[in-house]
Structure formats: C-alpha cells, structure tokens
Amino acid sequence: MKASSRTKASPHAALARILAHLRSKPSRTWSLIITFYGDAIVPRSGSVWLGTLLEFFKALDVEEGVVRTAMSRLAADGWLERTKIGRNSFYHIADKGRETFRTATEHIYHAKPDAWRGRFELILLTADAEREPMRNRLEAQGYGQLNPGLFIAPAGRMAASGDHAVRLDATTDDLSSRRLAAMAWPLGPMADAYRVFIETFSGLDKAVTPKTAMSDIDALVARILLIHEYRRIILRDPLLPMALLPEDWPGATARRLCAGLYHKLLPASERWLDAKALTETGAPAKSAASLHRRFQAS
C-alpha cells in the first residue's frame, strides 16, 4: 500500500510555521503585550505579575530584557501602571487605556457589519476645522475619506462632528455605492491582509483536533498570535455592509476561521492562565464568563 504523499502536519509543526512567518516581519514586543492584555488579562481583572509575562514571552523566544523595556515604555506612556509587592512587580491597565481596550474588545470579538439602508452620510469639514484631529476621530468611528475635507459612511453612524462640519445625506445606485466605498476605504489592501491571515492560520486550524491536542503554553501562544494578527486587520476594517463590498470579499471567511480556531485553543490556553496568571493576591484571577461568549455570533 502506498504511503500518503501528504502527511497532515502536527499542531506543533503548524505553530512553528506561523512563528517563522511572523518572525520574518517587523515586530514590536509592546504591541504583542497589548494583545496579551486585551485578550487574556482583561477578562481576569486586568492585572498580572510580570513573571507571568516573562514566562509567556520566553515561549516566543523574546528575551527578558526586551519584555521589561516594553513594559516600562507602556507604563511611561500611561497604558499600564505598576504595583510592587516585595520584589514582585504587577502591571494593570491604567485608566487611560480602559476605554480603548473596551472599544477594541467589542470590535474584535463582537463586530457586526452595518445594515445597508441605501444611503450614505457625508461630513464636509469647514475651512476653519482642525482637520487632522477631526480626521482621526472620524476614521476611528469607521468613516472613509473621499478627499481631505470630505468623509463618508453608511447612514446611521451619526458621528459627533461639532461646529466645524456640515452633515449631508446621499443616495446612489448600487454600482456607484460600491465605487464610492472603493474610493473611500483601502479595501484592496485590507482584502489582501485577510487572505494572508487565512493562509497563515488555516493549517493550524486543520491540525488542531480533539485527537491532536496542543500543550497548554503552545495553545496560549497560538491564541495570542491568532488574535494579534486578526486585530491588526479588523481594527482597520470599517465593517461595511456586504452590499458595498467586492463579491469575493474574504473578511467573513477570515472571521469564521478566527472564531473556530480561537475556541479550539481556549480550553488549553485557559489552563495555563489558571495556573500562571498571578495577581497581587498571590493567586490567579478567575476569567470572566464573557470570555466564552467571544465570537458567539460568528
């Protein structure tokens, strides 16, 4: 009998390929720390022992000094606050970051495209508007930019635009609506990013089965890398109605992949955190029940 020409990869081998792929790209440890906090620590009171972080990043082959430097930077920038108990340092999310983490959590795990009402809302900035702050605020609310003073979104978002803007409504046919969407948002690069995400993680998704379990730390590493790569795309995605997107839009496929793999990795990764994610009390905080409802509508 002939041996199969293609042997199914083990979860460990699939994870190794993902790590090799991600290490080939520029990486910022502080950004991975943000992902770790948002995904794993926010549901557990938002505070964790520095030693937990060092042990996690050791599994990623990130040196201790690099992690300590990144933590100091995040504390200096006001995202984290440090508490010392004896010789142990604990870091928790500062007030500055709470709303940012809350908004990002909603967008990553519970995102829903707008319903298409057949109309756009346009915001035209007046000549005296401070355009850079206004642009940043509108883009954070999912508006696209048609030109330096004109922003657009599907009707219903109703951004707070202040006294330096004029709000308009526009109705177009289906073809013109899709053309406007393509002009206002970088849909091409976003679609490419989703396709790379699918290619990167589909092998691991196939490899992780009830019969091919991962170690607890490998499951956590895979989970954090999964969310880290997904959030880089989804937080830039304006979540437009499907009627405005190209027919071969890969966003829904990427979300289903992310949701399915996330819940495969969740039990083992949570076991590691249950044992290792120590807080100031000297024991790990319990995870919130909402953790298991992530991606529930996906």
C-alpha positions as a printed NumPy array, in Angstrom:
array([[  0.   ,   0.   ,   0.   ],
       [  1.347,   3.423,  -0.931],
       [  2.024,   5.916,   1.797],
       [  0.141,   9.174,   1.556],
       [  2.12 ,  11.776,  -0.348],
       [  0.954,  14.465,   2.053],
       [  1.154,  13.868,   5.81 ],
       [ -1.051,  16.046,   7.952],
       [  1.025,  18.483,   9.971],
       [  1.002,  18.279,  13.761],
       [ -0.245,  21.309,  15.708],
       [  3.306,  21.925,  16.951],
       [  4.693,  21.929,  13.395],
       [  1.876,  24.181,  12.185],
       [  2.559,  26.621,  15.034],
       [  6.285,  26.576,  14.211],
       [  5.486,  27.632,  10.649],
       [  3.342,  30.501,  11.911],
       [  6.133,  31.658,  14.223],
       [  8.642,  31.511,  11.371],
       [  6.294,  33.535,   9.16 ],
       [  5.677,  36.195,  11.807],
       [  9.358,  36.478,  12.712],
       [ 10.078,  37.354,   9.096],
       [  8.069,  40.568,   9.586],
       [  8.921,  43.618,  11.689],
       [  7.637,  43.028,  15.209],
       [  7.065,  45.214,  18.237],
       [  7.002,  43.472,  21.6  ],
       [  4.895,  46.235,  23.152],
       [  2.175,  45.56 ,  20.57 ],
       [  2.124,  41.848,  21.445],
       [  1.866,  42.813,  25.12 ],
       [ -1.203,  44.908,  24.294],
       [ -2.731,  41.884,  22.558],
       [ -1.872,  39.649,  25.537],
       [ -3.541,  42.06 ,  27.939],
       [ -6.594,  42.659,  25.778],
       [ -7.228,  39.002,  25.034],
       [ -6.06 ,  37.159,  28.151],
       [ -5.752,  39.594,  31.064],
       [ -8.694,  41.978,  30.651],
       [-11.106,  39.069,  31.348],
       [ -9.052,  38.335,  34.508],
       [ -9.219,  41.681,  36.333],
       [ -6.723,  43.453,  34.033],
       [ -3.701,  42.857,  36.29 ],
       [ -0.899,  40.283,  36.124],
       [  2.519,  39.512,  37.589],
       [  5.498,  40.484,  35.456],
       [  6.841,  36.949,  35.876],
       [  3.793,  35.603,  34.016],
       [  4.586,  37.834,  31.057],
       [  8.247,  36.859,  31.084],
       [  7.354,  33.159,  31.051],
       [  4.882,  33.632,  28.2  ],
       [  7.344,  35.598,  26.073],
       [ 10.073,  33.043,  26.752],
       [  7.908,  30.614,  24.776],
       [  8.115,  33.114,  21.909],
       [ 11.92 ,  33.345,  22.253],
       [ 11.666,  37.012,  23.271],
       [ 14.409,  37.982,  25.686],
       [ 13.54 ,  39.091,  29.201],
       [ 15.241,  42.466,  28.797],
       [ 13.145,  43.236,  25.709],
       [  9.935,  42.498,  27.618],
       [ 10.979,  44.601,  30.614],
       [ 11.844,  47.532,  28.333],
       [  8.494,  47.267,  26.543],
       [  6.608,  47.158,  29.852],
       [  8.452,  50.238,  31.076],
       [  7.558,  52.038,  27.87 ],
       [  3.868,  51.161,  28.18 ],
       [  3.889,  52.351,  31.792],
       [  5.652,  55.585,  30.852],
       [  3.087,  56.202,  28.11 ],
       [  0.247,  55.763,  30.581],
       [ -1.217,  52.493,  29.273],
       [ -0.151,  50.365,  32.241],
       [  0.506,  51.061,  35.918],
       [  2.945,  49.148,  38.1  ],
       [  2.429,  47.937,  41.656],
       [  5.286,  46.436,  43.669],
       [  4.744,  43.892,  46.407],
       [  8.078,  42.955,  47.899],
       [ 10.351,  42.163,  44.965],
       [  7.466,  41.329,  42.626],
       [  6.054,  43.734,  40.059],
       [  2.435,  43.629,  38.887],
       [  1.083,  45.627,  35.955],
       [ -2.543,  46.599,  35.474],
       [ -4.369,  48.575,  32.83 ],
       [ -4.363,  52.289,  33.576],
       [ -7.471,  54.465,  33.325],
       [ -6.167,  55.903,  30.044],
       [ -6.425,  52.53 ,  28.347],
       [ -9.715,  51.196,  29.709],
       [-11.99 ,  52.736,  27.087],
       [ -9.564,  51.866,  24.291],
       [ -9.468,  48.229,  25.416],
       [-13.262,  48.142,  25.785],
       [-13.844,  49.527,  22.288],
       [-11.249,  47.213,  20.734],
       [-12.719,  44.183,  22.518],
       [-16.168,  44.952,  21.116],
       [-14.8  ,  45.449,  17.601],
       [-12.643,  42.308,  17.572],
       [-14.962,  39.765,  19.182],
       [-18.463,  41.118,  18.574],
       [-18.161,  43.067,  15.325],
       [-21.257,  43.286,  13.136],
       [-21.424,  44.998,   9.734],
       [-23.855,  47.872,   9.416],
       [-27.213,  47.223,   7.822],
       [-27.33 ,  48.842,   4.386],
       [-30.068,  51.472,   4.22 ],
       [-29.232,  52.53 ,   0.668],
       [-27.861,  55.89 ,   1.817],
       [-24.546,  57.436,   2.801],
       [-23.852,  60.073,   5.387],
       [-21.235,  62.638,   4.364],
       [-19.39 ,  65.057,   6.616],
       [-17.881,  68.104,   4.963],
       [-15.344,  69.976,   7.074],
       [-15.431,  73.749,   7.059],
       [-12.36 ,  75.779,   6.165],
       [-11.605,  76.587,   9.825],
       [-11.76 ,  72.966,  11.022],
       [ -8.704,  71.381,  12.607],
       [ -8.55 ,  68.638,  10.022],
       [ -6.024,  66.22 ,  11.497],
       [ -7.79 ,  65.683,  14.852],
       [-11.156,  65.555,  13.063],
       [ -9.865,  63.037,  10.523],
       [ -8.512,  60.79 ,  13.274],
       [-11.785,  60.951,  15.182],
       [-13.941,  60.198,  12.142],
       [-11.738,  57.355,  10.915],
       [-11.861,  55.8  ,  14.398],
       [-15.657,  55.786,  14.003],
       [-15.434,  53.969,  10.675],
       [-15.663,  56.898,   8.244],
       [-13.76 ,  56.781,   4.974],
       [-12.126,  59.782,   3.342],
       [-13.058,  60.839,  -0.191],
       [-10.848,  63.93 ,  -0.167],
       [ -9.043,  65.964,   2.538],
       [-12.255,  67.618,   3.739],
       [-14.953,  65.087,   2.871],
       [-15.758,  61.912,   4.826],
       [-18.325,  59.222,   4.171],
       [-20.017,  56.324,   5.993],
       [-23.153,  54.239,   5.579],
       [-26.11 ,  56.166,   7.015],
       [-26.725,  55.508,  10.688],
       [-23.3  ,  56.024,  12.275],
       [-24.029,  59.648,  13.172],
       [-20.557,  60.685,  14.312],
       [-20.227,  63.714,  16.567],
       [-18.874,  66.271,  14.1  ],
       [-19.053,  69.515,  16.099],
       [-19.443,  73.078,  14.819],
       [-16.806,  72.803,  12.087],
       [-18.595,  70.362,   9.818],
       [-21.684,  70.085,   7.65 ],
       [-23.604,  66.816,   7.582],
       [-25.153,  65.648,   4.305],
       [-27.145,  62.638,   3.09 ],
       [-26.539,  60.985,  -0.292],
       [-28.409,  58.281,  -2.176],
       [-26.806,  56.397,  -5.088],
       [-27.363,  53.309,  -7.205],
       [-25.665,  50.004,  -6.285],
       [-22.753,  50.361,  -8.684],
       [-21.971,  53.918,  -7.588],
       [-22.233,  52.857,  -3.929],
       [-19.56 ,  50.193,  -4.406],
       [-17.367,  52.648,  -6.318],
       [-17.638,  55.177,  -3.506],
       [-16.707,  52.515,  -0.968],
       [-13.651,  51.531,  -3.025],
       [-12.611,  55.196,  -3.229],
       [-13.062,  55.965,   0.471],
       [-11.583,  52.864,   2.125],
       [ -8.449,  50.778,   1.295],
       [-10.493,  47.673,   0.529],
       [ -7.879,  46.099,  -1.757],
       [ -5.026,  46.044,   0.79 ],
       [ -7.489,  45.002,   3.505],
       [ -8.681,  42.04 ,   1.42 ],
       [ -5.06 ,  41.036,   0.787],
       [ -4.379,  41.148,   4.534],
       [ -7.373,  38.912,   5.226],
       [ -6.17 ,  36.403,   2.616],
       [ -2.697,  36.281,   4.176],
       [ -4.334,  35.707,   7.57 ],
       [ -6.366,  32.809,   6.165],
       [ -3.304,  31.276,   4.537],
       [ -1.248,  31.686,   7.719],
       [ -3.693,  30.077,  10.169],
       [ -5.713,  27.578,   8.11 ],
       [ -3.011,  24.9  ,   8.505],
       [ -3.109,  25.189,  12.287],
       [ -6.902,  25.105,  12.262],
       [ -6.828,  21.809,  10.349],
       [ -4.106,  20.383,  12.597],
       [ -5.838,  21.095,  15.918],
       [ -8.383,  18.346,  16.568],
       [ -9.619,  16.547,  19.713],
       [ -7.085,  13.81 ,  18.94 ],
       [ -4.121,  16.153,  18.357],
       [ -4.121,  18.388,  21.406],
       [ -1.509,  21.101,  21.934],
       [  0.381,  21.759,  25.14 ],
       [ -1.165,  24.476,  27.285],
       [  1.582,  27.019,  26.588],
       [  1.574,  26.283,  22.844],
       [ -2.199,  26.79 ,  22.822],
       [ -1.8  ,  30.167,  24.521],
       [  0.969,  31.224,  22.138],
       [ -1.191,  30.229,  19.167],
       [ -4.225,  32.019,  20.618],
       [ -2.362,  35.284,  21.211],
       [ -0.723,  35.223,  17.778],
       [ -4.097,  34.477,  16.184],
       [ -5.747,  37.475,  17.831],
       [ -2.684,  39.661,  17.33 ],
       [ -2.76 ,  39.152,  13.573],
       [ -6.538,  39.341,  13.362],
       [ -6.813,  42.566,  15.352],
       [ -4.294,  44.262,  13.06 ],
       [ -6.837,  43.844,  10.268],
       [-10.217,  44.007,  11.984],
       [ -9.448,  47.25 ,  13.844],
       [ -8.867,  48.905,  10.457],
       [-11.967,  47.332,   8.924],
       [-14.906,  49.79 ,   8.797],
       [-17.309,  46.802,   8.779],
       [-19.214,  47.985,   5.743],
       [-22.473,  46.336,   4.694],
       [-21.916,  43.392,   2.351],
       [-23.726,  45.296,  -0.417],
       [-20.783,  47.728,  -0.573],
       [-18.017,  45.117,  -0.647],
       [-16.48 ,  43.211,  -3.576],
       [-18.159,  39.881,  -4.299],
       [-15.051,  37.89 ,  -3.301],
       [-14.569,  39.753,  -0.004],
       [-12.604,  37.406,   2.361],
       [-13.479,  39.09 ,   5.655],
       [-16.268,  36.677,   6.602],
       [-14.082,  33.633,   5.851],
       [-11.276,  35.075,   7.988],
       [-13.683,  35.705,  10.856],
       [-15.087,  32.17 ,  10.776],
       [-11.547,  30.771,  10.775],
       [-10.518,  33.011,  13.677],
       [-13.632,  32.186,  15.702],
       [-13.367,  28.433,  15.194],
       [ -9.649,  28.2  ,  15.946],
       [ -9.968,  30.537,  18.933],
       [-12.471,  28.254,  20.629],
       [-10.362,  25.182,  19.857],
       [ -7.418,  26.828,  21.632],
       [ -9.385,  28.318,  24.51 ],
       [ -9.553,  25.372,  26.985],
       [ -5.831,  24.537,  26.974],
       [ -4.728,  28.183,  26.922],
       [ -7.024,  28.969,  29.853],
       [ -5.489,  26.085,  31.83 ],
       [ -2.088,  27.759,  31.501],
       [ -3.507,  31.092,  32.653],
       [ -5.393,  29.445,  35.519],
       [ -2.053,  28.19 ,  36.826],
       [  0.283,  31.04 ,  35.9  ],
       [ -1.55 ,  34.382,  35.648],
       [ -0.877,  35.557,  39.201],
       [ -2.28 ,  38.801,  40.574],
       [ -1.422,  40.895,  43.619],
       [ -3.402,  38.455,  45.787],
       [ -0.834,  35.751,  45.044],
       [ -3.351,  33.682,  43.085],
       [ -4.692,  33.846,  39.529],
       [ -7.902,  35.788,  38.996],
       [-10.781,  33.821,  37.529],
       [-11.693,  34.578,  33.94 ],
       [-14.979,  36.312,  33.211],
       [-17.852,  34.262,  31.815],
       [-17.981,  36.672,  28.847],
       [-14.701,  35.171,  27.601],
       [-16.555,  32.098,  26.356],
       [-19.109,  34.227,  24.511],
       [-16.499,  35.795,  22.265],
       [-17.233,  35.382,  18.541],
       [-20.578,  33.867,  19.558],
       [-22.408,  35.437,  16.63 ],
       [-19.696,  34.379,  14.12 ]])
